[in-house]
Amino acid sequence: MKYLSDVTVELVKHSASDSDVLFAARVSTAGEQSLEELDKDPERSKGLINFLMRDRHGSPFEHNSMTFFVQAPIFVFREFHRHRVGWSYNEESGRYRELDSVFYIPGRDRRLVQQGRPGKYEYVEGTEEQHETVVRAMEDAYERAYASYREMLEAGVAREVARAVLPTGLYSSMYATCNARSLMHFLSLRTRNEAAKVPSFPQREIEMVAERMEALWAGLMPLTHAAFNAGGRVAP
């Protein structure tokens, strides 16, 4: 058995730059332009991206692509797959391969206690005793569930049937492909940020994925990322 408290996010391939946004936007007024022409006036380029973001002209931000490899608990993917517009997913299949015994246990910095009512609640630090209870209960449940899974496999039961006993704390992996516009919408909902015009209160585990995606994207499209923040982290 292997227990993790973190997620993995890797940028495996991309065709994404600020020039892609400019290239798509300027065809409206200037016709076809080369990418070299777009880089001649950096301040003008920055101003155009800020204008597009501010006035919510969103389609120029769709002419790019990023593919991420993500490894996280299944319950994170169940939230992730609610994002359908502008996203494509391929997740590992428990029908076709035996699933590894890798499970999620919150780290000691994970806030454990919910206070307040839905829409107005917050999470606060748990006690050492609560953390120990979480670790003990999760490890016990995971060990029993995975033992039952292995028992069925060894008895000749199909993988697609045996996997039913496995909990959502099991790690899975997927490729997720998106464009900058769909990623900005994802980030606006799945990160908590003081710059956001509309507050969001994501579950910490999917926020961990979102933070890593944002850092990778910011390196590819710094002008677009800066405009996203300056505009209150609202997707155009």
Contacts in CASP RR format, 6 or more apart in sequence:
PFRMAT RR
TARGET T0000
AUTHOR 0000-0000-0000
METHOD contacts of the structure
MODEL  1
MKYLSDVTVELVKHSASDSDVLFAARVSTAGEQSLEELDKDPERSKGLIN
FLMRDRHGSPFEHNSMTFFVQAPIFVFREFHRHRVGWSYNEESGRYRELD
SVFYIPGRDRRLVQQGRPGKYEYVEGTEEQHETVVRAMEDAYERAYASYR
EMLEAGVAREVARAVLPTGLYSSMYATCNARSLMHFLSLRTRNEAAKVPS
FPQREIEMVAERMEALWAGLMPLTHAAFNAGGRVAP
1 101 0 8 1.000
1 103 0 8 1.000
1 139 0 8 1.000
1 142 0 8 1.000
1 143 0 8 1.000
1 146 0 8 1.000
2 100 0 8 1.000
2 101 0 8 1.000
2 102 0 8 1.000
2 103 0 8 1.000
3 102 0 8 1.000
3 103 0 8 1.000
3 104 0 8 1.000
3 105 0 8 1.000
3 139 0 8 1.000
3 142 0 8 1.000
4 102 0 8 1.000
4 103 0 8 1.000
4 104 0 8 1.000
4 105 0 8 1.000
4 171 0 8 1.000
5 104 0 8 1.000
5 105 0 8 1.000
5 106 0 8 1.000
5 107 0 8 1.000
5 110 0 8 1.000
6 208 0 8 1.000
7 70 0 8 1.000
7 71 0 8 1.000
7 72 0 8 1.000
7 76 0 8 1.000
7 205 0 8 1.000
7 208 0 8 1.000
7 209 0 8 1.000
7 212 0 8 1.000
8 69 0 8 1.000
8 70 0 8 1.000
8 71 0 8 1.000
8 72 0 8 1.000
8 173 0 8 1.000
9 68 0 8 1.000
9 69 0 8 1.000
9 70 0 8 1.000
9 209 0 8 1.000
9 212 0 8 1.000
9 213 0 8 1.000
9 216 0 8 1.000
10 68 0 8 1.000
10 69 0 8 1.000
11 66 0 8 1.000
11 67 0 8 1.000
11 68 0 8 1.000
11 216 0 8 1.000
11 220 0 8 1.000
12 67 0 8 1.000
12 68 0 8 1.000
12 69 0 8 1.000
12 175 0 8 1.000
13 66 0 8 1.000
13 67 0 8 1.000
14 64 0 8 1.000
14 65 0 8 1.000
14 66 0 8 1.000
14 67 0 8 1.000
14 220 0 8 1.000
15 64 0 8 1.000
15 65 0 8 1.000
16 64 0 8 1.000
16 65 0 8 1.000
16 66 0 8 1.000
16 179 0 8 1.000
16 180 0 8 1.000
16 217 0 8 1.000
16 220 0 8 1.000
16 221 0 8 1.000
17 64 0 8 1.000
17 220 0 8 1.000
17 221 0 8 1.000
18 45 0 8 1.000
18 49 0 8 1.000
18 221 0 8 1.000
18 222 0 8 1.000
18 223 0 8 1.000
18 224 0 8 1.000
19 35 0 8 1.000
19 38 0 8 1.000
19 39 0 8 1.000
20 63 0 8 1.000
20 64 0 8 1.000
21 49 0 8 1.000
21 52 0 8 1.000
21 60 0 8 1.000
21 61 0 8 1.000
21 63 0 8 1.000
21 64 0 8 1.000
21 180 0 8 1.000
21 221 0 8 1.000
21 223 0 8 1.000
21 224 0 8 1.000
22 38 0 8 1.000
22 45 0 8 1.000
22 48 0 8 1.000
22 49 0 8 1.000
22 60 0 8 1.000
23 33 0 8 1.000
23 35 0 8 1.000
23 38 0 8 1.000
23 63 0 8 1.000
24 59 0 8 1.000
24 60 0 8 1.000
24 62 0 8 1.000
24 63 0 8 1.000
25 48 0 8 1.000
25 52 0 8 1.000
25 57 0 8 1.000
25 60 0 8 1.000
26 33 0 8 1.000
26 38 0 8 1.000
26 48 0 8 1.000
27 33 0 8 1.000
38 45 0 8 1.000
39 45 0 8 1.000
45 223 0 8 1.000
46 223 0 8 1.000
49 223 0 8 1.000
49 224 0 8 1.000
49 227 0 8 1.000
50 227 0 8 1.000
50 230 0 8 1.000
51 57 0 8 1.000
52 58 0 8 1.000
52 60 0 8 1.000
52 61 0 8 1.000
52 227 0 8 1.000
52 236 0 8 1.000
53 224 0 8 1.000
53 227 0 8 1.000
53 228 0 8 1.000
53 230 0 8 1.000
53 231 0 8 1.000
53 236 0 8 1.000
54 227 0 8 1.000
54 231 0 8 1.000
56 234 0 8 1.000
56 236 0 8 1.000
57 236 0 8 1.000
58 181 0 8 1.000
58 236 0 8 1.000
59 181 0 8 1.000
61 179 0 8 1.000
61 180 0 8 1.000
61 181 0 8 1.000
61 184 0 8 1.000
61 224 0 8 1.000
61 236 0 8 1.000
62 86 0 8 1.000
62 179 0 8 1.000
62 180 0 8 1.000
62 181 0 8 1.000
62 182 0 8 1.000
63 179 0 8 1.000
64 179 0 8 1.000
64 180 0 8 1.000
64 221 0 8 1.000
65 177 0 8 1.000
65 178 0 8 1.000
65 179 0 8 1.000
66 177 0 8 1.000
66 178 0 8 1.000
66 179 0 8 1.000
66 180 0 8 1.000
66 183 0 8 1.000
66 216 0 8 1.000
66 217 0 8 1.000
66 220 0 8 1.000
67 175 0 8 1.000
67 176 0 8 1.000
67 177 0 8 1.000
68 175 0 8 1.000
68 176 0 8 1.000
68 177 0 8 1.000
68 178 0 8 1.000
68 213 0 8 1.000
68 216 0 8 1.000
69 173 0 8 1.000
69 174 0 8 1.000
69 175 0 8 1.000
70 77 0 8 1.000
70 80 0 8 1.000
70 173 0 8 1.000
70 174 0 8 1.000
70 175 0 8 1.000
70 176 0 8 1.000
70 209 0 8 1.000
71 171 0 8 1.000
71 172 0 8 1.000
71 173 0 8 1.000
72 104 0 8 1.000
72 171 0 8 1.000
72 172 0 8 1.000
72 205 0 8 1.000
72 206 0 8 1.000
72 208 0 8 1.000
72 209 0 8 1.000
73 103 0 8 1.000
73 104 0 8 1.000
73 168 0 8 1.000
73 169 0 8 1.000
73 170 0 8 1.000
73 171 0 8 1.000
73 172 0 8 1.000
73 205 0 8 1.000
74 167 0 8 1.000
74 168 0 8 1.000
74 169 0 8 1.000
74 170 0 8 1.000
74 171 0 8 1.000
74 172 0 8 1.000
75 168 0 8 1.000
75 169 0 8 1.000
75 205 0 8 1.000
76 203 0 8 1.000
76 205 0 8 1.000
76 206 0 8 1.000
76 209 0 8 1.000
77 91 0 8 1.000
77 172 0 8 1.000
77 174 0 8 1.000
78 168 0 8 1.000
79 190 0 8 1.000
79 203 0 8 1.000
79 206 0 8 1.000
80 89 0 8 1.000
80 176 0 8 1.000
80 206 0 8 1.000
80 209 0 8 1.000
81 89 0 8 1.000
83 182 0 8 1.000
83 185 0 8 1.000
83 186 0 8 1.000
85 182 0 8 1.000
85 185 0 8 1.000
86 178 0 8 1.000
86 179 0 8 1.000
86 181 0 8 1.000
86 182 0 8 1.000
87 176 0 8 1.000
87 177 0 8 1.000
87 178 0 8 1.000
87 182 0 8 1.000
87 186 0 8 1.000
88 176 0 8 1.000
88 177 0 8 1.000
88 178 0 8 1.000
89 174 0 8 1.000
89 175 0 8 1.000
89 176 0 8 1.000
89 177 0 8 1.000
90 174 0 8 1.000
90 175 0 8 1.000
91 172 0 8 1.000
91 173 0 8 1.000
91 174 0 8 1.000
92 99 0 8 1.000
92 172 0 8 1.000
92 173 0 8 1.000
92 174 0 8 1.000
94 159 0 8 1.000
94 160 0 8 1.000
94 163 0 8 1.000
95 159 0 8 1.000
95 160 0 8 1.000
95 163 0 8 1.000
96 159 0 8 1.000
97 159 0 8 1.000
98 153 0 8 1.000
98 159 0 8 1.000
99 149 0 8 1.000
99 159 0 8 1.000
99 163 0 8 1.000
99 166 0 8 1.000
99 170 0 8 1.000
100 171 0 8 1.000
101 142 0 8 1.000
101 146 0 8 1.000
102 170 0 8 1.000
102 171 0 8 1.000
103 138 0 8 1.000
103 142 0 8 1.000
103 146 0 8 1.000
103 167 0 8 1.000
103 169 0 8 1.000
103 170 0 8 1.000
103 171 0 8 1.000
104 138 0 8 1.000
104 169 0 8 1.000
104 170 0 8 1.000
104 171 0 8 1.000
104 205 0 8 1.000
105 134 0 8 1.000
105 135 0 8 1.000
105 138 0 8 1.000
105 139 0 8 1.000
106 112 0 8 1.000
106 131 0 8 1.000
106 134 0 8 1.000
107 131 0 8 1.000
108 131 0 8 1.000
110 204 0 8 1.000
111 123 0 8 1.000
111 124 0 8 1.000
111 125 0 8 1.000
111 126 0 8 1.000
111 204 0 8 1.000
112 123 0 8 1.000
112 125 0 8 1.000
112 126 0 8 1.000
112 130 0 8 1.000
112 131 0 8 1.000
112 134 0 8 1.000
113 123 0 8 1.000
113 124 0 8 1.000
113 125 0 8 1.000
113 126 0 8 1.000
113 130 0 8 1.000
114 121 0 8 1.000
114 122 0 8 1.000
114 123 0 8 1.000
115 121 0 8 1.000
115 122 0 8 1.000
115 123 0 8 1.000
115 124 0 8 1.000
116 122 0 8 1.000
119 201 0 8 1.000
123 204 0 8 1.000
141 167 0 8 1.000
142 167 0 8 1.000
142 169 0 8 1.000
142 170 0 8 1.000
145 165 0 8 1.000
145 166 0 8 1.000
145 167 0 8 1.000
146 166 0 8 1.000
148 165 0 8 1.000
149 162 0 8 1.000
149 163 0 8 1.000
149 165 0 8 1.000
149 166 0 8 1.000
152 161 0 8 1.000
152 162 0 8 1.000
152 165 0 8 1.000
153 159 0 8 1.000
153 162 0 8 1.000
178 186 0 8 1.000
180 217 0 8 1.000
180 221 0 8 1.000
180 224 0 8 1.000
181 235 0 8 1.000
181 236 0 8 1.000
182 235 0 8 1.000
183 213 0 8 1.000
183 214 0 8 1.000
183 217 0 8 1.000
184 228 0 8 1.000
184 233 0 8 1.000
184 235 0 8 1.000
184 236 0 8 1.000
185 235 0 8 1.000
186 210 0 8 1.000
186 213 0 8 1.000
187 210 0 8 1.000
187 213 0 8 1.000
187 214 0 8 1.000
187 228 0 8 1.000
187 233 0 8 1.000
187 235 0 8 1.000
188 196 0 8 1.000
188 198 0 8 1.000
188 200 0 8 1.000
188 233 0 8 1.000
188 234 0 8 1.000
188 235 0 8 1.000
189 200 0 8 1.000
189 202 0 8 1.000
190 200 0 8 1.000
190 202 0 8 1.000
190 206 0 8 1.000
190 207 0 8 1.000
190 209 0 8 1.000
190 210 0 8 1.000
191 200 0 8 1.000
191 202 0 8 1.000
191 207 0 8 1.000
191 210 0 8 1.000
191 211 0 8 1.000
191 214 0 8 1.000
191 233 0 8 1.000
192 199 0 8 1.000
192 200 0 8 1.000
192 201 0 8 1.000
192 202 0 8 1.000
192 207 0 8 1.000
193 200 0 8 1.000
193 229 0 8 1.000
193 233 0 8 1.000
195 229 0 8 1.000
195 231 0 8 1.000
195 232 0 8 1.000
195 233 0 8 1.000
196 232 0 8 1.000
196 233 0 8 1.000
196 234 0 8 1.000
197 231 0 8 1.000
197 232 0 8 1.000
197 233 0 8 1.000
197 234 0 8 1.000
198 233 0 8 1.000
198 234 0 8 1.000
202 210 0 8 1.000
214 225 0 8 1.000
217 225 0 8 1.000
218 225 0 8 1.000
219 225 0 8 1.000
228 235 0 8 1.000
END
